[in-house]
Amino acid sequence: MRPCFTWLSVSLALAHCIINLGCSSEPVAPAPEPPKVSVLHPEQREIFNNLEFNGWLQADKIQEVRSRVRGHIAKVHFTDGQTVKKGDPLFEIDPRPFQAAVDAAKAQVVAADATLKLAKAEHDRNAFLIGKGAASQQEFDVTFAKQGVSAADKLKAERAVDRAQLDLDYSHITAELGGRISKAELTEGNLVNAGGSDPLLTTITSVDPMRLYFNIDERTVQDYARRLGVEGKSLTEVLAQMKDTKIPFTFELDGEKGFSHKGTLTFSDNRIDPSTGTLQVYGTVPNKDGFFTPGARVRVRLPVDKPAAALLVPETAILADQNKRYVLIVDDKNTARRRNVTLGLLTDDSMRAIQPDDKLEEGENPAEWWVIVDNLQRVRINYPVEPQKPGKAKEGG
């Protein structure tokens, strides 16, 4: 009886353990939900192919203000950095010596005029007397010559007045062009010399328009010649065509982001610099509000072709795999698929032009792709996702 009891006890204990093990096991975890992702169609837009260059701004016109007469500065009529108009007074050289010279010259005119009147009276009298036989031909000729000399002396005196008046006018130095003036290099009381050693008093730079200079490499010049239809022609013809075409460009100042300022190409040099292989050009930039300053460094973007249609996606939607670039799209079964692409231009609003790099499936249109633009780290290729299309409110976070 003992063995049977023992076998039965072991069987019951084993069954109890099996039951306990079954009750204590945890349930199998359910499959994770597909990740929610935002999707967008590629944006269709016309874009330019551009080249970028470093450049600088410069005033269209510059006046170096110098004195044409010698004297002491009596007054400065401007403050440093002021904006002046054409004709505004700038410096006044002490006018008293010049006014005295004008008065003296005018007195010489009066004296010459009196001498001329006397000579004319003598000549008229001799002309009358020679007809009566009371004066000789020699006397007549002498008075005629004196009249001519007196007339010349009067003309000379009048020109001396003009010259003295010109010096007096030069003592009032005015702006020859409108713009922004620099500081006064000499102030009241300083002696100003005129002639070969005349000092620079100040400078004026025009404000509107401005010039933007930059250098174009020789290869770009040749590429432009091809695009303008003047390939193989002389450099003079190519440069003339570039100028006549009035090519627009955009630029940004140092520290800015986005080529928001505009200009027009208006000049190109007549030769390529052999030391650098570049051609210097400049464009005209409107500056009515005086925002731009001469000497400022800029980055120029020059279009090299006509605008072309392109598909653009956010730069953040581009993924990389070694030397390949690709995007993830959602198919009609809400499954994530990979599409290799070739990258194009990056726009100022961080959109990247793309072009399919692989053969498309039948009926596939890249413009109709639903491109995944966020939550990319949770997406697994060939696995389901929950796309959130534009206009559809997102559920959860």
C-alpha positions in Angstrom: 0.0 0.0 0.0 2.9 2.4 0.7 4.2 2.6 -2.9 0.7 3.4 -4.3 0.3 6.2 -1.8 3.6 7.7 -2.7 3.0 7.7 -6.4 -0.4 9.3 -6.0 1.1 12.0 -3.8 3.8 12.8 -6.4 1.2 13.0 -9.2 -1.0 15.4 -7.2 2.0 17.6 -6.3 3.1 17.7 -10.0 -0.4 18.6 -11.1 -0.6 21.4 -8.5 2.7 22.8 -9.7 1.6 22.8 -13.3 -1.6 24.6 -12.4 0.3 27.2 -10.3 2.8 27.8 -13.1 -0.1 28.4 -15.6 -1.8 30.9 -13.3 1.4 32.9 -12.6 2.5 33.4 -16.3 2.0 37.1 -17.7 -0.1 37.7 -20.8 1.7 38.3 -24.2 2.2 42.1 -24.9 0.1 43.5 -27.8 1.8 44.8 -31.0 2.8 48.5 -30.7 0.5 51.1 -32.4 1.8 52.6 -35.7 3.5 55.9 -35.0 1.7 59.1 -35.9 3.5 61.1 -38.6 2.8 64.4 -40.4 2.8 64.1 -44.2 2.8 66.7 -47.0 2.8 66.6 -50.8 6.0 68.1 -52.3 5.6 71.7 -53.1 5.7 72.6 -56.8 7.5 75.9 -57.4 9.7 77.6 -60.1 13.2 78.1 -58.8 16.4 79.6 -60.2 19.8 77.9 -60.4 22.1 80.4 -58.7 25.8 81.1 -58.1 27.0 83.0 -55.0 29.8 85.5 -54.8 31.3 87.8 -52.1 31.0 91.5 -52.8 31.0 94.9 -51.3 28.9 98.1 -51.5 30.3 101.4 -52.7 28.9 104.9 -53.2 27.9 105.7 -56.8 29.6 109.1 -56.6 32.2 110.5 -54.2 33.2 114.2 -53.9 36.5 115.1 -52.3 36.0 118.6 -50.9 39.0 120.9 -51.3 39.5 124.6 -51.2 40.4 126.5 -54.4 41.7 129.6 -52.6 44.1 130.2 -49.7 42.9 131.5 -46.4 41.7 130.8 -42.9 38.6 128.9 -42.2 36.0 131.2 -40.7 33.1 128.8 -40.3 32.1 125.1 -40.8 28.4 124.8 -41.7 27.8 121.1 -41.1 28.1 118.4 -38.4 30.1 115.3 -38.9 28.1 112.5 -40.7 25.3 114.8 -41.7 23.2 114.3 -44.8 23.6 117.3 -47.2 22.0 118.4 -50.4 23.6 119.8 -53.5 24.4 123.5 -53.0 24.4 123.4 -49.2 27.2 125.5 -47.6 30.0 123.5 -46.1 33.0 125.8 -45.3 33.5 129.5 -45.3 37.0 130.8 -45.9 37.5 134.4 -44.5 36.0 136.4 -47.3 37.5 139.8 -46.4 40.7 139.6 -48.4 38.7 138.4 -51.4 36.1 141.2 -51.1 38.9 143.8 -50.9 40.4 142.4 -54.1 37.0 142.6 -55.8 36.6 146.3 -54.7 40.2 147.1 -55.9 39.5 145.5 -59.3 36.3 147.4 -59.7 38.2 150.6 -59.0 40.6 149.7 -61.8 37.6 149.3 -64.1 36.5 152.9 -63.2 40.0 154.2 -63.9 40.2 152.4 -67.2 36.8 153.6 -68.2 37.9 157.2 -67.6 41.0 156.8 -69.6 39.0 155.2 -72.4 36.6 158.1 -72.5 39.5 160.6 -72.7 41.2 158.7 -75.5 37.9 158.5 -77.4 37.3 162.3 -77.0 40.9 163.0 -78.3 40.4 160.7 -81.2 37.0 162.3 -82.1 38.5 165.8 -81.9 41.5 164.8 -84.2 39.1 163.2 -86.6 37.2 166.5 -86.9 40.4 168.6 -87.1 42.0 166.4 -89.8 39.0 167.1 -92.0 39.7 170.8 -91.6 43.5 170.4 -92.1 44.2 171.5 -88.6 45.6 168.1 -87.5 48.1 165.8 -89.0 47.6 162.2 -89.9 50.2 161.2 -87.4 48.3 162.9 -84.5 45.1 161.2 -85.7 46.8 157.8 -85.7 48.3 158.3 -82.2 44.9 159.1 -80.7 43.3 156.2 -82.5 45.9 153.8 -81.1 45.5 155.3 -77.6 41.7 154.7 -77.8 42.4 151.0 -78.7 44.9 150.6 -75.8 42.4 152.2 -73.4 39.6 149.9 -74.5 41.9 146.9 -73.9 42.9 148.1 -70.5 39.3 148.5 -69.5 38.5 144.9 -70.7 41.5 143.6 -68.8 40.3 145.4 -65.6 36.8 143.9 -66.1 38.3 140.4 -66.3 40.3 141.1 -63.2 37.0 141.8 -61.4 35.6 138.5 -62.7 38.7 136.7 -61.4 38.5 138.4 -58.0 34.8 137.7 -57.8 35.5 134.1 -58.6 38.0 133.8 -55.7 35.4 135.4 -53.4 32.8 132.8 -54.6 35.3 130.1 -54.0 35.7 131.2 -50.4 32.2 129.9 -49.9 32.6 126.1 -50.3 29.4 124.2 -51.1 28.4 120.6 -51.7 28.6 119.6 -55.4 26.4 116.5 -54.8 23.9 115.4 -52.3 24.8 112.6 -49.9 26.3 111.7 -46.5 29.3 113.9 -45.5 32.3 112.7 -43.5 34.0 114.6 -40.6 35.6 118.0 -41.1 39.4 117.4 -41.4 40.0 121.1 -40.7 38.0 123.4 -38.4 37.7 127.1 -37.7 40.9 129.1 -37.6 43.0 126.7 -39.6 44.9 128.0 -42.6 44.0 126.3 -45.9 46.5 126.3 -48.8 45.3 126.0 -52.3 47.2 124.5 -55.3 49.3 121.3 -55.4 49.3 121.0 -51.6 45.6 121.7 -51.0 44.4 119.6 -48.1 41.3 117.4 -48.1 38.6 119.2 -46.1 36.0 116.4 -46.1 34.3 113.9 -48.4 30.7 113.4 -49.5 29.4 110.0 -50.7 26.1 109.7 -52.6 23.4 107.7 -50.9 20.9 106.7 -53.7 21.7 104.6 -55.7 24.6 102.5 -54.4 26.9 100.3 -56.4 27.5 96.6 -55.5 30.9 95.2 -56.7 31.8 91.6 -57.1 34.1 89.4 -59.2 32.9 86.7 -61.6 35.2 83.9 -62.5 36.1 83.2 -66.1 34.2 79.9 -66.3 31.0 81.7 -65.3 31.5 84.3 -67.9 31.8 81.6 -70.5 28.7 79.9 -69.2 26.8 83.2 -69.5 28.0 83.6 -73.0 26.6 80.2 -73.9 23.2 80.9 -72.2 23.0 84.3 -73.9 23.6 82.8 -77.3 26.9 84.7 -77.8 29.3 81.8 -77.3 32.5 82.0 -79.3 32.2 85.8 -79.7 34.7 88.4 -78.5 34.8 89.3 -74.8 33.6 92.8 -75.7 30.4 91.4 -77.3 29.8 89.1 -74.4 30.2 91.9 -71.8 28.0 94.2 -73.9 25.3 91.5 -74.0 25.6 91.0 -70.2 25.1 94.7 -69.6 22.2 95.1 -72.0 20.4 92.1 -70.5 20.3 93.9 -67.1 20.6 90.7 -65.2 18.8 90.9 -61.8 20.5 89.6 -58.6 19.8 89.4 -54.9 22.1 89.9 -52.0 22.3 89.8 -48.2 24.4 91.9 -45.8 26.9 90.3 -43.5 25.0 88.8 -40.6 21.7 88.6 -42.4 20.0 85.4 -43.5 18.0 85.4 -46.7 18.8 87.2 -49.9 16.1 89.8 -49.5 17.7 92.8 -51.2 17.7 93.3 -55.0 19.9 94.9 -57.6 20.5 95.0 -61.4 23.8 94.2 -63.2 24.8 97.4 -65.0 28.6 97.3 -65.6 31.4 94.9 -66.3 35.1 95.5 -66.7 36.6 95.4 -70.2 39.1 92.6 -69.4 39.6 89.5 -67.2 42.3 89.9 -64.6 45.0 87.4 -65.5 46.2 87.1 -61.9 42.8 86.0 -60.6 41.0 84.8 -63.7 38.0 87.0 -62.7 36.0 89.8 -64.2 34.9 92.7 -61.9 31.3 93.8 -62.3 28.9 96.0 -60.4 25.2 96.4 -60.1 22.9 99.3 -59.2 21.1 99.0 -55.8 18.3 101.4 -54.8 18.9 103.0 -51.4 16.2 105.6 -50.9 16.0 105.1 -47.2 19.8 105.2 -46.7 19.9 101.7 -45.2 23.1 100.6 -47.0 26.5 102.0 -46.2 29.6 102.2 -48.5 32.1 99.5 -47.7 29.6 97.0 -46.3 30.4 93.3 -47.1 27.7 91.4 -48.9 26.9 87.9 -50.3 25.5 88.1 -53.9 23.3 85.5 -55.5 23.3 85.6 -59.3 20.9 83.5 -61.4 22.5 81.4 -64.1 19.5 80.1 -65.9 15.8 80.7 -66.5 13.4 79.6 -63.7 12.5 75.9 -63.8 9.8 73.9 -62.2 10.9 71.8 -59.2 9.5 69.7 -56.4 10.5 70.9 -52.9 10.2 69.3 -49.5 11.4 70.5 -46.1 15.1 70.1 -45.6 14.3 68.2 -42.3 12.5 65.4 -44.3 15.8 64.4 -46.1 17.5 61.4 -44.7 21.0 60.0 -45.5 22.3 56.5 -45.9 26.0 56.5 -46.6 26.2 58.3 -50.0 22.5 58.1 -50.7 19.8 60.6 -49.9 16.2 59.5 -49.5 12.7 60.5 -48.2 10.1 58.3 -46.6 6.7 58.3 -48.1 3.3 56.7 -47.2 1.7 54.4 -49.7 -2.1 53.8 -50.1 -1.9 51.1 -47.4 -0.4 53.5 -44.9 3.0 51.8 -45.1 6.3 53.7 -44.9 8.3 53.3 -48.1 11.8 54.6 -49.0 12.4 56.7 -52.1 16.0 57.6 -53.1 16.3 61.2 -54.4 18.8 63.5 -55.9 19.1 66.8 -54.1 18.8 70.2 -55.8 18.8 73.8 -54.6 18.1 74.7 -51.0 15.8 77.7 -50.9 15.9 80.6 -48.3 12.9 79.1 -46.5 14.7 75.8 -45.9 13.0 73.9 -48.7 15.1 71.4 -50.7 14.5 70.6 -54.4 14.4 66.8 -55.0 14.3 64.5 -58.0 13.5 60.8 -57.9 16.7 58.7 -58.2 15.1 55.4 -58.8 12.7 54.1 -61.5 9.1 54.9 -60.6 6.5 52.3 -60.2 3.7 52.3 -62.8 1.4 55.2 -62.2 3.6 56.7 -59.5 3.7 60.5 -59.5 6.3 62.2 -57.2 4.2 65.3 -57.0 1.5 63.1 -55.3 3.8 61.5 -52.8 2.8 61.9 -49.1 6.2 62.7 -47.7 6.8 62.1 -44.0 8.2 65.3 -42.4 8.3 64.6 -38.7 8.7 61.8 -36.1 11.1 60.1 -38.5 13.1 58.4 -35.8 10.0 56.2 -34.9 9.3 55.1 -38.5 10.4 51.7 -39.8 10.6 51.2 -43.5 7.9 48.8 -44.8 6.0 49.0 -41.5 2.6 50.8 -40.9 2.3 54.4 -39.9 -0.6 56.6 -39.0 -0.4 59.6 -41.4 -1.6 63.0 -40.3 -2.5 64.9 -43.5 -2.9 68.7 -43.7 -6.2 69.8 -42.4 -6.7 66.7 -40.2 -6.4 67.4 -36.5 -3.8 65.3 -34.7 -4.9 63.0 -32.0 -2.8 62.7 -28.9 0.6 64.3 -28.9 
